[in-house]
Amino acid sequence: MRYIWTSAGLICVGLALLGIPLPLLPTVPFLLLAAFCFARGSKRLHVWLTTHPKLGPPIEDWNQRGAIHTKAKLLATLSVVLVFGVSLAFGVPNHVLAIQAITLGLVMLFIWTRPSK
């Protein structure tokens, strides 16, 4: 079972690293999931991830205070606006736009109601 947790954690780290240059792929949620998986699969990788100088601070902010850095909130908002704008530009049907608007609105509500670092 440890191998499954460790493998899942490595996949999540890979997705998080892809999310750094790709604006529509979230980074921090994958890091949080990777930390969760590593805590169950590999103590060494869990320590590496949570103490990493670049990847560790957002995890610690979340674990200690449930906080999201203001810059991350702004980037998430920009991504949501871009996604919705692309959907509008491509002429996505109105019922899909409504579902998307509700879902993205709830995501933004969650993000902006978390404490800032």
C-alpha positions as CSV (number, residue, x, y, z in Angstrom):
1,M,0.0,0.0,0.0
2,R,2.9,2.3,0.7
3,Y,4.0,2.0,-3.0
4,I,0.5,3.1,-4.1
5,W,0.6,6.2,-1.8
6,T,4.1,7.1,-2.9
7,S,3.3,6.6,-6.6
8,A,0.2,8.8,-6.2
9,G,2.3,11.4,-4.4
10,L,4.9,11.4,-7.2
11,I,2.1,11.8,-9.8
12,C,0.7,14.8,-7.8
13,V,4.1,16.4,-7.6
14,G,4.5,16.0,-11.4
15,L,1.1,17.6,-12.0
16,A,2.0,20.4,-9.6
17,L,5.3,21.1,-11.4
18,L,3.4,21.2,-14.7
19,G,1.0,23.7,-13.1
20,I,3.8,26.2,-12.5
21,P,4.1,27.2,-16.2
22,L,0.6,26.2,-17.2
23,P,-1.9,28.8,-16.0
24,L,-5.0,26.5,-16.0
25,L,-3.5,23.7,-14.0
26,P,-3.5,24.4,-10.2
27,T,-0.2,23.9,-8.4
28,V,-1.0,24.1,-4.7
29,P,-3.9,21.6,-4.6
30,F,-1.6,19.0,-6.2
31,L,1.1,19.8,-3.6
32,L,-1.4,19.4,-0.8
33,L,-2.5,16.1,-2.2
34,A,1.1,15.0,-2.7
35,A,1.9,15.8,0.9
36,F,-1.1,13.8,2.0
37,C,0.0,10.8,-0.1
38,F,3.6,11.0,1.0
39,A,2.6,11.1,4.7
40,R,1.1,7.7,4.1
41,G,3.7,6.3,1.7
42,S,7.1,7.8,2.2
43,K,8.3,9.7,5.3
44,R,11.4,10.8,3.4
45,L,9.5,12.3,0.5
46,H,7.0,13.9,2.9
47,V,9.8,15.7,4.7
48,W,11.5,16.6,1.4
49,L,8.3,18.2,0.1
50,T,7.2,20.0,3.2
51,T,10.7,21.4,3.8
52,H,11.4,22.3,0.2
53,P,12.2,26.1,-0.1
54,K,9.8,26.7,-3.0
55,L,7.2,24.0,-2.7
56,G,7.0,23.7,1.1
57,P,5.7,27.2,2.2
58,P,2.3,27.0,0.6
59,I,1.8,23.5,2.2
60,E,2.8,24.8,5.6
61,D,0.6,27.9,5.2
62,W,-2.4,25.7,4.5
63,N,-1.6,23.1,7.2
64,Q,-1.0,25.7,10.0
65,R,-3.6,28.4,9.2
66,G,-5.7,27.3,6.3
67,A,-4.1,30.3,4.5
68,I,-3.7,31.0,0.8
69,H,-1.1,33.6,-0.2
70,T,-2.7,36.7,-1.8
71,K,-0.6,36.3,-4.9
72,A,-2.0,32.8,-5.4
73,K,-5.6,34.1,-4.9
74,L,-5.0,36.8,-7.6
75,L,-3.5,34.2,-10.0
76,A,-6.5,31.9,-9.4
77,T,-8.9,34.7,-10.1
78,L,-7.1,35.6,-13.3
79,S,-7.2,31.9,-14.4
80,V,-10.9,31.7,-13.7
81,V,-11.6,34.9,-15.6
82,L,-9.5,33.6,-18.6
83,V,-11.2,30.2,-18.6
84,F,-14.7,31.8,-18.6
85,G,-13.6,34.3,-21.2
86,V,-12.3,31.5,-23.5
87,S,-15.6,29.7,-23.0
88,L,-17.5,32.8,-24.0
89,A,-15.2,33.3,-27.0
90,F,-15.8,29.8,-28.2
91,G,-19.6,30.2,-27.9
92,V,-20.1,27.5,-25.3
93,P,-23.9,26.8,-24.8
94,N,-25.6,29.0,-22.2
95,H,-26.5,26.0,-19.9
96,V,-22.8,25.1,-19.8
97,L,-21.8,28.7,-19.1
98,A,-24.3,28.8,-16.3
99,I,-22.8,25.6,-14.7
100,Q,-19.3,26.9,-15.2
101,A,-20.2,30.3,-13.7
102,I,-21.7,28.7,-10.6
103,T,-18.9,26.3,-10.2
104,L,-16.1,28.9,-10.7
105,G,-18.0,31.4,-8.5
106,L,-18.1,28.9,-5.7
107,V,-14.4,28.1,-6.1
108,M,-13.6,31.9,-6.0
109,L,-15.8,32.2,-2.9
110,F,-13.9,29.4,-1.2
111,I,-10.5,30.8,-2.1
112,W,-11.2,34.4,-1.2
113,T,-12.8,33.5,2.2
114,R,-9.6,31.7,3.3
115,P,-7.2,33.7,5.4
116,S,-4.3,35.4,3.5
117,K,-0.7,34.7,4.4
